[in-house]
């Protein structure tokens, strides 16, 4: 058994980068920021990956929100992954 690989995350003028993969803002349809611990950025894409969750740690949520809104990405109150929805249906 080994530890999970650590990922790097970045927001730039080109899009959101997770590890080696970059998602341009044009492919991001909506985003939500869950401010409960742990603070997470969740975004939905037009691609096969669907929903991506990024831990924000100590990153300013207002800065992230501003960058995404300036890129014309719609903010929604909540976005849940398929697993979270199944957990809700099962009452877990």
N, C-alpha and C positions, 0 to 999 in steps of 0.2 A: 504494500500500500504506500502511496506517495501523496504528498500534499498537492492541492490544486495549483495550477500555474497562475501566477499573478499577472493581471492584465493592466495595461495602461490605458487611460482615457483622456481624450482631448476634444475641446470645442475650438474650431477655427473658422475662418471665413469660408472654408471649403466644405465644412460639414462636421459630423461627429465621428471621431476615430476611436475604435475599440480594438486594442491590440494592433494587428496589421490591417484591419478592415476599416474602410472609411465609408460612411453613409452620407451622401450629399443632402443638403436641406431640402432639395426638390423632391426627394423620395420619402421624406418624413411627413406624415399626414397630421398627426396630433401628438401632444405630449402632456404629461402630468408630473407634478412634483409632490411626492408623499413626504410630508414634513415630520411624520412620526419617526421615532428611532428604529432602524437606521434611516437617515434621509436618503431618498432615492429619486433619480430621474428616470421616468418610464416614457419611452417613445414608441410610436407605432409607425411602421413603414409600409410602403407599397410593394415590398419585396417578400420573398419566401420566409425570411426570418420573422416577420410579423411584429412582435413586441420585444423590445430590449430593455433591460433594467440595468441602470448604472448607479452604484453607490456614490454619493456625493461627499461623504465625510465632512470636512470643514469648509468645503467650497461654498461660496455665497449663492444661495438659491435665487436671490434677486438678480445677480449677474447672469446666471444661467437662463433665467426667465427672460431677461432683456435680450440676450443674444438670440434665443429661439424666436421670440416675437418679432425682432427686427428682420429675421429671415422668413417672416410670414408663415410661421408654423402655429397652428391653432392650439391653444391651451384648453384642456378639459379638466374637470375636477378630479376624475379618477380614471385610470386605465388598469385593467386587471389582466394578468396572464391567464392562459387556459387552465393551468394548474390551480391558481387562486380561485377561479370560478368553480372548478370541480370540488375544491375544499369547502367552499361555501354551500354547494348543493348537498354535500355529504354531512355538513354540520361539524366539520373539523376545525 
